[in-house]
Amino acid sequence: MIPPDFLDVPDKVPGILGWLTAAAAGIFIGYGKIMRTFRADEKAATADYASSEVIEMLRKEIVALSEQNTKLAKMVNSLQLEIIELRDDHARFLRQLGVEHSGKQASKAANERS
């Protein structure tokens, strides 16, 4: 004996095919969306990696510049001390010559005597 629902199967085929088509389309669209999201995430990860590399390079450059700045500051300090010594020597020399020392005017007066 054939079950009564079995006879209704040909009538249900278009509905079943419709559901299967909709399911396949949903899977296809979902897969496409997942792949687009994956690609976008991959691009974002690559951009983040590149940004972190740039930041690391900048940090290294800042350290190098800081070291260079320290060396230059020491050199400027040394030159300033040398200028102070030269000014003292100059003032001592002018006192030995009997010239009153008052900055630029004393230097001008010393030049006029020469």
mmCIF file of the C-alpha atoms, coordinates in Angstrom:
data_MODEL
# 
_entry.id   MODEL 
# 
loop_
_atom_site.group_PDB 
_atom_site.id 
_atom_site.type_symbol 
_atom_site.label_atom_id 
_atom_site.label_alt_id 
_atom_site.label_comp_id 
_atom_site.label_asym_id 
_atom_site.label_entity_id 
_atom_site.label_seq_id 
_atom_site.pdbx_PDB_ins_code 
_atom_site.Cartn_x 
_atom_site.Cartn_y 
_atom_site.Cartn_z 
_atom_site.occupancy 
_atom_site.B_iso_or_equiv 
_atom_site.pdbx_formal_charge 
_atom_site.auth_seq_id 
_atom_site.auth_comp_id 
_atom_site.auth_asym_id 
_atom_site.auth_atom_id 
_atom_site.pdbx_PDB_model_num 
ATOM 1   C CA . MET A 1 1   ? 0.000  0.000   0.000  1.00 0.00 ? 1   MET A CA 1 
ATOM 2   C CA . ILE A 1 2   ? 1.293  3.485   -0.892 1.00 0.00 ? 2   ILE A CA 1 
ATOM 3   C CA . PRO A 1 3   ? 1.101  6.052   1.871  1.00 0.00 ? 3   PRO A CA 1 
ATOM 4   C CA . PRO A 1 4   ? -1.290 8.899   1.061  1.00 0.00 ? 4   PRO A CA 1 
ATOM 5   C CA . ASP A 1 5   ? 1.416  11.598  1.547  1.00 0.00 ? 5   ASP A CA 1 
ATOM 6   C CA . PHE A 1 6   ? 3.572  9.949   -1.082 1.00 0.00 ? 6   PHE A CA 1 
ATOM 7   C CA . LEU A 1 7   ? 1.095  10.857  -3.781 1.00 0.00 ? 7   LEU A CA 1 
ATOM 8   C CA . ASP A 1 8   ? 1.377  14.546  -2.867 1.00 0.00 ? 8   ASP A CA 1 
ATOM 9   C CA . VAL A 1 9   ? 5.180  14.561  -3.412 1.00 0.00 ? 9   VAL A CA 1 
ATOM 10  C CA . PRO A 1 10  ? 5.006  15.757  -7.075 1.00 0.00 ? 10  PRO A CA 1 
ATOM 11  C CA . ASP A 1 11  ? 2.987  18.740  -5.930 1.00 0.00 ? 11  ASP A CA 1 
ATOM 12  C CA . LYS A 1 12  ? 5.586  19.577  -3.273 1.00 0.00 ? 12  LYS A CA 1 
ATOM 13  C CA . VAL A 1 13  ? 8.641  19.403  -5.590 1.00 0.00 ? 13  VAL A CA 1 
ATOM 14  C CA . PRO A 1 14  ? 8.456  23.047  -6.766 1.00 0.00 ? 14  PRO A CA 1 
ATOM 15  C CA . GLY A 1 15  ? 8.195  24.220  -3.143 1.00 0.00 ? 15  GLY A CA 1 
ATOM 16  C CA . ILE A 1 16  ? 11.099 21.999  -2.091 1.00 0.00 ? 16  ILE A CA 1 
ATOM 17  C CA . LEU A 1 17  ? 13.174 23.211  -5.049 1.00 0.00 ? 17  LEU A CA 1 
ATOM 18  C CA . GLY A 1 18  ? 12.321 26.780  -4.109 1.00 0.00 ? 18  GLY A CA 1 
ATOM 19  C CA . TRP A 1 19  ? 13.500 26.212  -0.547 1.00 0.00 ? 19  TRP A CA 1 
ATOM 20  C CA . LEU A 1 20  ? 16.678 24.479  -1.754 1.00 0.00 ? 20  LEU A CA 1 
ATOM 21  C CA . THR A 1 21  ? 17.369 27.331  -4.181 1.00 0.00 ? 21  THR A CA 1 
ATOM 22  C CA . ALA A 1 22  ? 16.833 29.892  -1.434 1.00 0.00 ? 22  ALA A CA 1 
ATOM 23  C CA . ALA A 1 23  ? 19.097 27.920  0.899  1.00 0.00 ? 23  ALA A CA 1 
ATOM 24  C CA . ALA A 1 24  ? 21.816 27.663  -1.794 1.00 0.00 ? 24  ALA A CA 1 
ATOM 25  C CA . ALA A 1 25  ? 21.523 31.395  -2.512 1.00 0.00 ? 25  ALA A CA 1 
ATOM 26  C CA . GLY A 1 26  ? 21.740 32.145  1.208  1.00 0.00 ? 26  GLY A CA 1 
ATOM 27  C CA . ILE A 1 27  ? 24.812 29.964  1.570  1.00 0.00 ? 27  ILE A CA 1 
ATOM 28  C CA . PHE A 1 28  ? 26.407 31.600  -1.493 1.00 0.00 ? 28  PHE A CA 1 
ATOM 29  C CA . ILE A 1 29  ? 25.645 35.131  -0.270 1.00 0.00 ? 29  ILE A CA 1 
ATOM 30  C CA . GLY A 1 30  ? 26.787 34.258  3.252  1.00 0.00 ? 30  GLY A CA 1 
ATOM 31  C CA . TYR A 1 31  ? 30.021 32.781  1.929  1.00 0.00 ? 31  TYR A CA 1 
ATOM 32  C CA . GLY A 1 32  ? 30.628 35.911  -0.156 1.00 0.00 ? 32  GLY A CA 1 
ATOM 33  C CA . LYS A 1 33  ? 30.020 38.133  2.853  1.00 0.00 ? 33  LYS A CA 1 
ATOM 34  C CA . ILE A 1 34  ? 32.345 36.035  5.004  1.00 0.00 ? 34  ILE A CA 1 
ATOM 35  C CA . MET A 1 35  ? 35.060 36.221  2.347  1.00 0.00 ? 35  MET A CA 1 
ATOM 36  C CA . ARG A 1 36  ? 34.681 40.022  1.999  1.00 0.00 ? 36  ARG A CA 1 
ATOM 37  C CA . THR A 1 37  ? 34.878 40.379  5.764  1.00 0.00 ? 37  THR A CA 1 
ATOM 38  C CA . PHE A 1 38  ? 37.916 38.116  5.876  1.00 0.00 ? 38  PHE A CA 1 
ATOM 39  C CA . ARG A 1 39  ? 39.659 40.153  3.149  1.00 0.00 ? 39  ARG A CA 1 
ATOM 40  C CA . ALA A 1 40  ? 38.815 43.402  4.926  1.00 0.00 ? 40  ALA A CA 1 
ATOM 41  C CA . ASP A 1 41  ? 40.149 42.007  8.203  1.00 0.00 ? 41  ASP A CA 1 
ATOM 42  C CA . GLU A 1 42  ? 43.292 40.833  6.424  1.00 0.00 ? 42  GLU A CA 1 
ATOM 43  C CA . LYS A 1 43  ? 43.816 44.302  4.925  1.00 0.00 ? 43  LYS A CA 1 
ATOM 44  C CA . ALA A 1 44  ? 43.242 45.908  8.314  1.00 0.00 ? 44  ALA A CA 1 
ATOM 45  C CA . ALA A 1 45  ? 45.722 43.520  9.927  1.00 0.00 ? 45  ALA A CA 1 
ATOM 46  C CA . THR A 1 46  ? 48.290 44.317  7.239  1.00 0.00 ? 46  THR A CA 1 
ATOM 47  C CA . ALA A 1 47  ? 47.720 48.047  7.730  1.00 0.00 ? 47  ALA A CA 1 
ATOM 48  C CA . ASP A 1 48  ? 48.040 47.638  11.512 1.00 0.00 ? 48  ASP A CA 1 
ATOM 49  C CA . TYR A 1 49  ? 51.287 45.712  11.068 1.00 0.00 ? 49  TYR A CA 1 
ATOM 50  C CA . ALA A 1 50  ? 52.640 48.407  8.749  1.00 0.00 ? 50  ALA A CA 1 
ATOM 51  C CA . SER A 1 51  ? 51.619 51.115  11.224 1.00 0.00 ? 51  SER A CA 1 
ATOM 52  C CA . SER A 1 52  ? 53.318 49.321  14.088 1.00 0.00 ? 52  SER A CA 1 
ATOM 53  C CA . GLU A 1 53  ? 56.470 48.947  11.972 1.00 0.00 ? 53  GLU A CA 1 
ATOM 54  C CA . VAL A 1 54  ? 56.453 52.691  11.244 1.00 0.00 ? 54  VAL A CA 1 
ATOM 55  C CA . ILE A 1 55  ? 55.942 53.455  14.939 1.00 0.00 ? 55  ILE A CA 1 
ATOM 56  C CA . GLU A 1 56  ? 58.838 51.168  15.862 1.00 0.00 ? 56  GLU A CA 1 
ATOM 57  C CA . MET A 1 57  ? 61.076 52.855  13.283 1.00 0.00 ? 57  MET A CA 1 
ATOM 58  C CA . LEU A 1 58  ? 60.100 56.259  14.674 1.00 0.00 ? 58  LEU A CA 1 
ATOM 59  C CA . ARG A 1 59  ? 60.912 55.125  18.207 1.00 0.00 ? 59  ARG A CA 1 
ATOM 60  C CA . LYS A 1 60  ? 64.366 53.987  17.092 1.00 0.00 ? 60  LYS A CA 1 
ATOM 61  C CA . GLU A 1 61  ? 64.900 57.287  15.297 1.00 0.00 ? 61  GLU A CA 1 
ATOM 62  C CA . ILE A 1 62  ? 63.858 59.232  18.409 1.00 0.00 ? 62  ILE A CA 1 
ATOM 63  C CA . VAL A 1 63  ? 66.368 57.271  20.498 1.00 0.00 ? 63  VAL A CA 1 
ATOM 64  C CA . ALA A 1 64  ? 69.114 57.983  17.966 1.00 0.00 ? 64  ALA A CA 1 
ATOM 65  C CA . LEU A 1 65  ? 68.193 61.686  17.851 1.00 0.00 ? 65  LEU A CA 1 
ATOM 66  C CA . SER A 1 66  ? 68.127 61.822  21.639 1.00 0.00 ? 66  SER A CA 1 
ATOM 67  C CA . GLU A 1 67  ? 71.647 60.375  21.794 1.00 0.00 ? 67  GLU A CA 1 
ATOM 68  C CA . GLN A 1 68  ? 72.822 62.860  19.161 1.00 0.00 ? 68  GLN A CA 1 
ATOM 69  C CA . ASN A 1 69  ? 71.152 65.694  21.073 1.00 0.00 ? 69  ASN A CA 1 
ATOM 70  C CA . THR A 1 70  ? 72.971 64.659  24.247 1.00 0.00 ? 70  THR A CA 1 
ATOM 71  C CA . LYS A 1 71  ? 76.318 64.691  22.427 1.00 0.00 ? 71  LYS A CA 1 
ATOM 72  C CA . LEU A 1 72  ? 75.578 68.097  20.911 1.00 0.00 ? 72  LEU A CA 1 
ATOM 73  C CA . ALA A 1 73  ? 74.496 69.514  24.269 1.00 0.00 ? 73  ALA A CA 1 
ATOM 74  C CA . LYS A 1 74  ? 77.794 68.344  25.804 1.00 0.00 ? 74  LYS A CA 1 
ATOM 75  C CA . MET A 1 75  ? 79.719 69.952  22.952 1.00 0.00 ? 75  MET A CA 1 
ATOM 76  C CA . VAL A 1 76  ? 77.817 73.246  23.305 1.00 0.00 ? 76  VAL A CA 1 
ATOM 77  C CA . ASN A 1 77  ? 78.474 73.210  27.044 1.00 0.00 ? 77  ASN A CA 1 
ATOM 78  C CA . SER A 1 78  ? 82.165 72.643  26.407 1.00 0.00 ? 78  SER A CA 1 
ATOM 79  C CA . LEU A 1 79  ? 82.265 75.521  23.908 1.00 0.00 ? 79  LEU A CA 1 
ATOM 80  C CA . GLN A 1 80  ? 80.460 77.820  26.340 1.00 0.00 ? 80  GLN A CA 1 
ATOM 81  C CA . LEU A 1 81  ? 83.025 76.995  29.036 1.00 0.00 ? 81  LEU A CA 1 
ATOM 82  C CA . GLU A 1 82  ? 85.806 77.705  26.559 1.00 0.00 ? 82  GLU A CA 1 
ATOM 83  C CA . ILE A 1 83  ? 84.203 81.075  25.714 1.00 0.00 ? 83  ILE A CA 1 
ATOM 84  C CA . ILE A 1 84  ? 84.093 81.934  29.423 1.00 0.00 ? 84  ILE A CA 1 
ATOM 85  C CA . GLU A 1 85  ? 87.785 81.064  29.766 1.00 0.00 ? 85  GLU A CA 1 
ATOM 86  C CA . LEU A 1 86  ? 88.656 83.130  26.686 1.00 0.00 ? 86  LEU A CA 1 
ATOM 87  C CA . ARG A 1 87  ? 86.712 86.102  28.054 1.00 0.00 ? 87  ARG A CA 1 
ATOM 88  C CA . ASP A 1 88  ? 88.570 85.796  31.354 1.00 0.00 ? 88  ASP A CA 1 
ATOM 89  C CA . ASP A 1 89  ? 91.896 85.627  29.508 1.00 0.00 ? 89  ASP A CA 1 
ATOM 90  C CA . HIS A 1 90  ? 90.881 88.634  27.401 1.00 0.00 ? 90  HIS A CA 1 
ATOM 91  C CA . ALA A 1 91  ? 89.892 90.650  30.470 1.00 0.00 ? 91  ALA A CA 1 
ATOM 92  C CA . ARG A 1 92  ? 93.171 89.716  32.192 1.00 0.00 ? 92  ARG A CA 1 
ATOM 93  C CA . PHE A 1 93  ? 95.104 90.767  29.083 1.00 0.00 ? 93  PHE A CA 1 
ATOM 94  C CA . LEU A 1 94  ? 93.290 94.103  28.938 1.00 0.00 ? 94  LEU A CA 1 
ATOM 95  C CA . ARG A 1 95  ? 94.006 94.712  32.648 1.00 0.00 ? 95  ARG A CA 1 
ATOM 96  C CA . GLN A 1 96  ? 97.675 94.025  31.998 1.00 0.00 ? 96  GLN A CA 1 
ATOM 97  C CA . LEU A 1 97  ? 97.582 96.608  29.210 1.00 0.00 ? 97  LEU A CA 1 
ATOM 98  C CA . GLY A 1 98  ? 95.857 99.055  31.529 1.00 0.00 ? 98  GLY A CA 1 
ATOM 99  C CA . VAL A 1 99  ? 92.667 99.175  29.486 1.00 0.00 ? 99  VAL A CA 1 
ATOM 100 C CA . GLU A 1 100 ? 89.360 99.333  31.325 1.00 0.00 ? 100 GLU A CA 1 
ATOM 101 C CA . HIS A 1 101 ? 87.230 96.360  30.324 1.00 0.00 ? 101 HIS A CA 1 
ATOM 102 C CA . SER A 1 102 ? 83.539 96.911  29.694 1.00 0.00 ? 102 SER A CA 1 
ATOM 103 C CA . GLY A 1 103 ? 82.468 94.441  27.037 1.00 0.00 ? 103 GLY A CA 1 
ATOM 104 C CA . LYS A 1 104 ? 82.371 95.552  23.421 1.00 0.00 ? 104 LYS A CA 1 
ATOM 105 C CA . GLN A 1 105 ? 83.661 99.039  24.148 1.00 0.00 ? 105 GLN A CA 1 
ATOM 106 C CA . ALA A 1 106 ? 86.849 97.661  25.665 1.00 0.00 ? 106 ALA A CA 1 
ATOM 107 C CA . SER A 1 107 ? 87.439 95.516  22.618 1.00 0.00 ? 107 SER A CA 1 
ATOM 108 C CA . LYS A 1 108 ? 86.873 98.552  20.399 1.00 0.00 ? 108 LYS A CA 1 
ATOM 109 C CA . ALA A 1 109 ? 89.278 100.637 22.483 1.00 0.00 ? 109 ALA A CA 1 
ATOM 110 C CA . ALA A 1 110 ? 91.892 97.893  22.341 1.00 0.00 ? 110 ALA A CA 1 
ATOM 111 C CA . ASN A 1 111 ? 91.560 97.744  18.577 1.00 0.00 ? 111 ASN A CA 1 
ATOM 112 C CA . GLU A 1 112 ? 91.960 101.522 18.295 1.00 0.00 ? 112 GLU A CA 1 
ATOM 113 C CA . ARG A 1 113 ? 95.233 101.402 20.271 1.00 0.00 ? 113 ARG A CA 1 
ATOM 114 C CA . SER A 1 114 ? 96.676 98.812  17.935 1.00 0.00 ? 114 SER A CA 1 
# 
